[in-house]
Amino acid sequence: METGLMMMPMALVTGFMMPISGKLFDKFGAFWLGIIGMSIVVVVTYYLHTLSLDTSYRHLQIILSIRAVGLGLATMPLTLRE
């Protein structure tokens, strides 16, 4: 239950970003959205190596939510077939 509540903001941000990335896809195409989104995911995923047992609950939620922005930005355009 605790893990689900901790990761809930990540799921909400990803769900929020999907329609936004759909609108951006129509304007810019999949390539740039994929590059920008996956760049965010790579940078934030690399940042996760700094976590320790002293990392606060909120800090982890914020990191995962930023990562979810990249996932939401890249996932929809890269999986959509034209």
C-alpha positions as CSV (number, residue, x, y, z in Angstrom):
1,M,0.0,0.0,0.0
2,E,2.8,2.4,0.9
3,T,4.7,1.7,-2.3
4,G,1.5,2.3,-4.4
5,L,0.8,5.6,-2.7
6,M,4.4,6.7,-3.2
7,M,4.3,5.9,-6.9
8,M,0.8,7.3,-7.5
9,P,2.0,10.8,-8.4
10,M,4.2,9.2,-11.1
11,A,1.2,7.4,-12.6
12,L,-0.9,10.6,-12.5
13,V,1.8,12.7,-14.2
14,T,2.3,10.0,-16.9
15,G,-1.5,10.0,-17.5
16,F,-1.5,13.8,-17.5
17,M,1.3,14.0,-20.1
18,M,-0.2,11.5,-22.6
19,P,-2.8,13.9,-24.1
20,I,-0.3,16.7,-24.0
21,S,2.2,14.7,-25.9
22,G,-0.5,13.7,-28.4
23,K,-1.1,17.4,-29.1
24,L,2.6,18.0,-29.4
25,F,3.0,15.0,-31.7
26,D,0.6,16.6,-34.2
27,K,2.7,19.8,-34.1
28,F,6.3,18.5,-34.0
29,G,6.2,14.8,-34.9
30,A,7.6,11.8,-33.0
31,F,11.3,12.3,-33.4
32,W,11.8,15.3,-31.2
33,L,9.3,14.3,-28.6
34,G,11.1,10.9,-28.3
35,I,14.5,12.5,-28.1
36,I,13.5,15.0,-25.4
37,G,11.4,12.5,-23.4
38,M,14.0,9.8,-23.4
39,S,16.7,12.4,-22.5
40,I,14.7,13.3,-19.4
41,V,14.2,9.6,-18.6
42,V,17.9,8.9,-19.0
43,V,19.1,11.9,-16.9
44,V,16.6,11.3,-14.1
45,T,17.2,7.5,-14.1
46,Y,20.9,8.1,-13.8
47,Y,20.2,10.5,-10.9
48,L,18.5,7.7,-9.0
49,H,21.9,6.2,-8.3
50,T,22.3,8.9,-5.6
51,L,19.5,7.5,-3.5
52,S,20.2,6.3,0.0
53,L,18.3,5.1,3.0
54,D,18.1,8.8,4.1
55,T,16.3,9.9,1.0
56,S,13.0,11.5,1.9
57,Y,9.7,10.2,0.7
58,R,8.7,13.5,-1.0
59,H,12.1,13.8,-2.7
60,L,11.7,10.3,-4.2
61,Q,8.1,11.2,-5.4
62,I,9.4,14.4,-7.0
63,I,12.2,12.5,-8.8
64,L,9.9,9.8,-10.1
65,S,7.3,12.5,-11.2
66,I,10.0,14.3,-13.2
67,R,10.9,10.9,-14.8
68,A,7.2,10.4,-15.5
69,V,7.1,13.6,-17.5
70,G,9.8,12.1,-19.8
71,L,8.0,8.8,-20.0
72,G,4.6,10.4,-20.8
73,L,6.3,12.7,-23.4
74,A,8.0,9.9,-25.2
75,T,5.8,6.8,-24.9
76,M,2.7,7.9,-26.8
77,P,4.5,9.4,-29.9
78,L,6.9,6.5,-30.2
79,T,4.3,3.8,-30.0
80,L,1.8,5.5,-32.3
81,R,1.6,4.3,-35.9
82,E,0.9,6.9,-38.6
